[in-house]
Amino acid sequence: MTIYSLFTFSGGLVSLLLGITVLFKKRSLSCNKSFVLMCLSICLWLFSYTVCYSTSSEKLAVNLARVACTAVVFVGTTFYHFIVSFLKVEKERKFVWLAYILSFIQLPIFLFTNYFISGVYRYFWGYYSKAGLFHPFFLIFFFSLCIRGLYLLLQAFLSQKKEMNPYRFNQIKYVFYASNVIVLGSIDFIPKYGIEIFPFGFFFILLYMLITAYAIIRYQLMDVRLAVTKGGLFSIIYAFVISVPFMLGYKFAYWSQALWLMALLATGGPYVYIGLQRKAEERLLKEQRRYQGTLKQAAVGMTRIRQLRKLL
């Protein structure tokens, strides 16, 4: 395993754990099921590229690149499915089924022909998929689903803003801003066309998933700024815990010391995250907590009033 494959392996592992966590939280909800399917698709995509970056066999890399790109087909479909389920837009259900049918039609074309994936490139990080002649048609399908999903979220966001339903408005705002992050992951398509840019789009997709998973699990959504801050803190600490030991082992060949360092950082990482999270919450929720203190004082004062007219 190389330092580059470590990123995709860690991302696939986080995706798998998020999917399992959400699966056991209100599993009967349709939006939960679609989110779990998206996690599994992302997990398959990243794990496949993990081997591609590590292997020296071009034949194995080609086969796994096809599997990875097939999984990406279902990332777009499950993303759209999740938004439709979350917003409960029943009239879109038939388009969700159509998206799945088209995804399954593309599956054998990706796996067994050269029309979408014609081979692999050999880049500095390892093997990476090469776009075939008809790959741009897949991009049209993929981005159509993403744009449609974002449009539905924006439409719901604006309508709820007018209706002034704070609970539902905060929910939609939370998912809408998180969903805009996932668009940045499309940078991964660029290397498929021969441009040697490391595909770090998985970072944005994982950040989106962390924010959205938190929303699903809690379902009482906090302010978007706090969600983004939590996701950012988690990503920074997780990247530090993983990358520093492997840089030590990869660059200086101190693999035994790197393992001990990883164990040490992995043990202390959660405590650092909890401490930084509390400080972030105190800063971002300072105003809300001031309101809570005022309401608490008012409630205590009301219990001391014995006259109904004065209380009213």
Salt bridges, closest charged atoms under 4 A:
GLU90 OE1 - ARG93 NE 3.58
GLU92 OE2 - ARG148 NH2 2.30
ASP223 OD2 - ARG225 NE 2.92
GLU281 OE2 - LYS230 NZ 3.19
GLU287 OE2 - ARG290 NH2 2.58
